Amino acid sequence: MAHYRALIQGNRGEVSRLGTKKSGMKAVVNAWGIGVKVEVQYENGENVFRVYKTGGSNNNVHHVLVVEIRGA
């Protein structure tokens, strides 16, 4: 059963994806030299969201944790 739902929209319209507590969910959005990666996992009875700044399409190896949000 889905626990997470993501929506994304580009020039081809909106799509959605589902994730479970076990699978979690990850989304990456890039420009050439900067981007973000958002991950959510179910850990110790709570949802944990982590947002990373990345090097974008040009350098997607460099990830810096910007914020971590925990909640029910």
Chimera marker file (.cmm) of the C-alpha trace (Angstrom):
<marker_set name="trace">
<marker id="1" x="0.000" y="0.000" z="0.000" r="1" g="1" b="0" radius="0.5"/>
<marker id="2" x="1.338" y="3.453" z="-0.902" r="1" g="1" b="0" radius="0.5"/>
<marker id="3" x="2.593" y="5.663" z="1.890" r="1" g="1" b="0" radius="0.5"/>
<marker id="4" x="4.195" y="8.347" z="-0.294" r="1" g="1" b="0" radius="0.5"/>
<marker id="5" x="3.007" y="10.133" z="-3.420" r="1" g="1" b="0" radius="0.5"/>
<marker id="6" x="5.063" y="12.388" z="-5.688" r="1" g="1" b="0" radius="0.5"/>
<marker id="7" x="3.892" y="14.675" z="-8.499" r="1" g="1" b="0" radius="0.5"/>
<marker id="8" x="6.098" y="16.137" z="-11.201" r="1" g="1" b="0" radius="0.5"/>
<marker id="9" x="5.223" y="18.283" z="-14.176" r="1" g="1" b="0" radius="0.5"/>
<marker id="10" x="7.245" y="19.283" z="-17.199" r="1" g="1" b="0" radius="0.5"/>
<marker id="11" x="6.447" y="20.051" z="-20.799" r="1" g="1" b="0" radius="0.5"/>
<marker id="12" x="4.641" y="16.696" z="-21.207" r="1" g="1" b="0" radius="0.5"/>
<marker id="13" x="2.151" y="17.167" z="-18.388" r="1" g="1" b="0" radius="0.5"/>
<marker id="14" x="1.924" y="15.926" z="-14.840" r="1" g="1" b="0" radius="0.5"/>
<marker id="15" x="2.734" y="12.393" z="-13.649" r="1" g="1" b="0" radius="0.5"/>
<marker id="16" x="2.624" y="10.797" z="-10.220" r="1" g="1" b="0" radius="0.5"/>
<marker id="17" x="4.588" y="8.032" z="-8.543" r="1" g="1" b="0" radius="0.5"/>
<marker id="18" x="3.903" y="6.046" z="-5.383" r="1" g="1" b="0" radius="0.5"/>
<marker id="19" x="6.238" y="4.700" z="-2.711" r="1" g="1" b="0" radius="0.5"/>
<marker id="20" x="5.822" y="2.480" z="0.318" r="1" g="1" b="0" radius="0.5"/>
<marker id="21" x="7.304" y="2.716" z="3.809" r="1" g="1" b="0" radius="0.5"/>
<marker id="22" x="9.787" y="0.054" z="2.719" r="1" g="1" b="0" radius="0.5"/>
<marker id="23" x="10.769" y="1.591" z="-0.637" r="1" g="1" b="0" radius="0.5"/>
<marker id="24" x="10.772" y="5.242" z="0.384" r="1" g="1" b="0" radius="0.5"/>
<marker id="25" x="10.934" y="7.768" z="-2.437" r="1" g="1" b="0" radius="0.5"/>
<marker id="26" x="13.598" y="9.821" z="-4.185" r="1" g="1" b="0" radius="0.5"/>
<marker id="27" x="13.275" y="12.735" z="-6.617" r="1" g="1" b="0" radius="0.5"/>
<marker id="28" x="16.018" y="14.590" z="-8.478" r="1" g="1" b="0" radius="0.5"/>
<marker id="29" x="15.586" y="17.870" z="-10.372" r="1" g="1" b="0" radius="0.5"/>
<marker id="30" x="18.612" y="19.290" z="-12.195" r="1" g="1" b="0" radius="0.5"/>
<marker id="31" x="19.762" y="22.309" z="-14.102" r="1" g="1" b="0" radius="0.5"/>
<marker id="32" x="23.217" y="22.129" z="-15.718" r="1" g="1" b="0" radius="0.5"/>
<marker id="33" x="25.304" y="23.319" z="-12.747" r="1" g="1" b="0" radius="0.5"/>
<marker id="34" x="22.932" y="23.011" z="-9.777" r="1" g="1" b="0" radius="0.5"/>
<marker id="35" x="20.161" y="20.709" z="-8.654" r="1" g="1" b="0" radius="0.5"/>
<marker id="36" x="18.295" y="19.184" z="-5.732" r="1" g="1" b="0" radius="0.5"/>
<marker id="37" x="17.659" y="15.659" z="-4.546" r="1" g="1" b="0" radius="0.5"/>
<marker id="38" x="14.806" y="14.973" z="-2.120" r="1" g="1" b="0" radius="0.5"/>
<marker id="39" x="14.557" y="11.659" z="-0.305" r="1" g="1" b="0" radius="0.5"/>
<marker id="40" x="11.984" y="10.360" z="2.155" r="1" g="1" b="0" radius="0.5"/>
<marker id="41" x="12.287" y="7.215" z="4.254" r="1" g="1" b="0" radius="0.5"/>
<marker id="42" x="10.252" y="5.773" z="7.101" r="1" g="1" b="0" radius="0.5"/>
<marker id="43" x="12.672" y="5.466" z="10.041" r="1" g="1" b="0" radius="0.5"/>
<marker id="44" x="11.885" y="4.572" z="13.656" r="1" g="1" b="0" radius="0.5"/>
<marker id="45" x="8.165" y="5.273" z="13.297" r="1" g="1" b="0" radius="0.5"/>
<marker id="46" x="8.453" y="8.627" z="11.531" r="1" g="1" b="0" radius="0.5"/>
<marker id="47" x="8.901" y="10.088" z="8.065" r="1" g="1" b="0" radius="0.5"/>
<marker id="48" x="12.332" y="11.578" z="7.439" r="1" g="1" b="0" radius="0.5"/>
<marker id="49" x="12.750" y="13.982" z="4.515" r="1" g="1" b="0" radius="0.5"/>
<marker id="50" x="16.245" y="14.984" z="3.416" r="1" g="1" b="0" radius="0.5"/>
<marker id="51" x="16.947" y="17.709" z="0.868" r="1" g="1" b="0" radius="0.5"/>
<marker id="52" x="20.360" y="17.840" z="-0.795" r="1" g="1" b="0" radius="0.5"/>
<marker id="53" x="21.961" y="20.470" z="-3.014" r="1" g="1" b="0" radius="0.5"/>
<marker id="54" x="23.710" y="18.781" z="-5.949" r="1" g="1" b="0" radius="0.5"/>
<marker id="55" x="26.050" y="19.779" z="-8.732" r="1" g="1" b="0" radius="0.5"/>
<marker id="56" x="23.253" y="19.335" z="-11.263" r="1" g="1" b="0" radius="0.5"/>
<marker id="57" x="23.543" y="17.482" z="-14.559" r="1" g="1" b="0" radius="0.5"/>
<marker id="58" x="27.146" y="18.642" z="-14.958" r="1" g="1" b="0" radius="0.5"/>
<marker id="59" x="28.349" y="17.235" z="-11.614" r="1" g="1" b="0" radius="0.5"/>
<marker id="60" x="25.758" y="15.017" z="-9.929" r="1" g="1" b="0" radius="0.5"/>
<marker id="61" x="28.344" y="13.419" z="-7.601" r="1" g="1" b="0" radius="0.5"/>
<marker id="62" x="28.611" y="16.321" z="-5.136" r="1" g="1" b="0" radius="0.5"/>
<marker id="63" x="25.677" y="16.268" z="-2.638" r="1" g="1" b="0" radius="0.5"/>
<marker id="64" x="25.359" y="18.573" z="0.378" r="1" g="1" b="0" radius="0.5"/>
<marker id="65" x="22.602" y="18.004" z="2.943" r="1" g="1" b="0" radius="0.5"/>
<marker id="66" x="20.630" y="21.255" z="3.222" r="1" g="1" b="0" radius="0.5"/>
<marker id="67" x="17.809" y="20.273" z="5.564" r="1" g="1" b="0" radius="0.5"/>
<marker id="68" x="16.359" y="17.237" z="7.327" r="1" g="1" b="0" radius="0.5"/>
<marker id="69" x="12.699" y="17.257" z="8.373" r="1" g="1" b="0" radius="0.5"/>
<marker id="70" x="11.177" y="14.627" z="10.671" r="1" g="1" b="0" radius="0.5"/>
<marker id="71" x="7.539" y="14.072" z="11.478" r="1" g="1" b="0" radius="0.5"/>
<marker id="72" x="4.557" y="11.747" z="11.670" r="1" g="1" b="0" radius="0.5"/>
<link id1="1" id2="2" r="1" g="1" b="0" radius="0.2"/>
<link id1="2" id2="3" r="1" g="1" b="0" radius="0.2"/>
<link id1="3" id2="4" r="1" g="1" b="0" radius="0.2"/>
<link id1="4" id2="5" r="1" g="1" b="0" radius="0.2"/>
<link id1="5" id2="6" r="1" g="1" b="0" radius="0.2"/>
<link id1="6" id2="7" r="1" g="1" b="0" radius="0.2"/>
<link id1="7" id2="8" r="1" g="1" b="0" radius="0.2"/>
<link id1="8" id2="9" r="1" g="1" b="0" radius="0.2"/>
<link id1="9" id2="10" r="1" g="1" b="0" radius="0.2"/>
<link id1="10" id2="11" r="1" g="1" b="0" radius="0.2"/>
<link id1="11" id2="12" r="1" g="1" b="0" radius="0.2"/>
<link id1="12" id2="13" r="1" g="1" b="0" radius="0.2"/>
<link id1="13" id2="14" r="1" g="1" b="0" radius="0.2"/>
<link id1="14" id2="15" r="1" g="1" b="0" radius="0.2"/>
<link id1="15" id2="16" r="1" g="1" b="0" radius="0.2"/>
<link id1="16" id2="17" r="1" g="1" b="0" radius="0.2"/>
<link id1="17" id2="18" r="1" g="1" b="0" radius="0.2"/>
<link id1="18" id2="19" r="1" g="1" b="0" radius="0.2"/>
<link id1="19" id2="20" r="1" g="1" b="0" radius="0.2"/>
<link id1="20" id2="21" r="1" g="1" b="0" radius="0.2"/>
<link id1="21" id2="22" r="1" g="1" b="0" radius="0.2"/>
<link id1="22" id2="23" r="1" g="1" b="0" radius="0.2"/>
<link id1="23" id2="24" r="1" g="1" b="0" radius="0.2"/>
<link id1="24" id2="25" r="1" g="1" b="0" radius="0.2"/>
<link id1="25" id2="26" r="1" g="1" b="0" radius="0.2"/>
<link id1="26" id2="27" r="1" g="1" b="0" radius="0.2"/>
<link id1="27" id2="28" r="1" g="1" b="0" radius="0.2"/>
<link id1="28" id2="29" r="1" g="1" b="0" radius="0.2"/>
<link id1="29" id2="30" r="1" g="1" b="0" radius="0.2"/>
<link id1="30" id2="31" r="1" g="1" b="0" radius="0.2"/>
<link id1="31" id2="32" r="1" g="1" b="0" radius="0.2"/>
<link id1="32" id2="33" r="1" g="1" b="0" radius="0.2"/>
<link id1="33" id2="34" r="1" g="1" b="0" radius="0.2"/>
<link id1="34" id2="35" r="1" g="1" b="0" radius="0.2"/>
<link id1="35" id2="36" r="1" g="1" b="0" radius="0.2"/>
<link id1="36" id2="37" r="1" g="1" b="0" radius="0.2"/>
<link id1="37" id2="38" r="1" g="1" b="0" radius="0.2"/>
<link id1="38" id2="39" r="1" g="1" b="0" radius="0.2"/>
<link id1="39" id2="40" r="1" g="1" b="0" radius="0.2"/>
<link id1="40" id2="41" r="1" g="1" b="0" radius="0.2"/>
<link id1="41" id2="42" r="1" g="1" b="0" radius="0.2"/>
<link id1="42" id2="43" r="1" g="1" b="0" radius="0.2"/>
<link id1="43" id2="44" r="1" g="1" b="0" radius="0.2"/>
<link id1="44" id2="45" r="1" g="1" b="0" radius="0.2"/>
<link id1="45" id2="46" r="1" g="1" b="0" radius="0.2"/>
<link id1="46" id2="47" r="1" g="1" b="0" radius="0.2"/>
<link id1="47" id2="48" r="1" g="1" b="0" radius="0.2"/>
<link id1="48" id2="49" r="1" g="1" b="0" radius="0.2"/>
<link id1="49" id2="50" r="1" g="1" b="0" radius="0.2"/>
<link id1="50" id2="51" r="1" g="1" b="0" radius="0.2"/>
<link id1="51" id2="52" r="1" g="1" b="0" radius="0.2"/>
<link id1="52" id2="53" r="1" g="1" b="0" radius="0.2"/>
<link id1="53" id2="54" r="1" g="1" b="0" radius="0.2"/>
<link id1="54" id2="55" r="1" g="1" b="0" radius="0.2"/>
<link id1="55" id2="56" r="1" g="1" b="0" radius="0.2"/>
<link id1="56" id2="57" r="1" g="1" b="0" radius="0.2"/>
<link id1="57" id2="58" r="1" g="1" b="0" radius="0.2"/>
<link id1="58" id2="59" r="1" g="1" b="0" radius="0.2"/>
<link id1="59" id2="60" r="1" g="1" b="0" radius="0.2"/>
<link id1="60" id2="61" r="1" g="1" b="0" radius="0.2"/>
<link id1="61" id2="62" r="1" g="1" b="0" radius="0.2"/>
<link id1="62" id2="63" r="1" g="1" b="0" radius="0.2"/>
<link id1="63" id2="64" r="1" g="1" b="0" radius="0.2"/>
<link id1="64" id2="65" r="1" g="1" b="0" radius="0.2"/>
<link id1="65" id2="66" r="1" g="1" b="0" radius="0.2"/>
<link id1="66" id2="67" r="1" g="1" b="0" radius="0.2"/>
<link id1="67" id2="68" r="1" g="1" b="0" radius="0.2"/>
<link id1="68" id2="69" r="1" g="1" b="0" radius="0.2"/>
<link id1="69" id2="70" r="1" g="1" b="0" radius="0.2"/>
<link id1="70" id2="71" r="1" g="1" b="0" radius="0.2"/>
<link id1="71" id2="72" r="1" g="1" b="0" radius="0.2"/>
</marker_set>
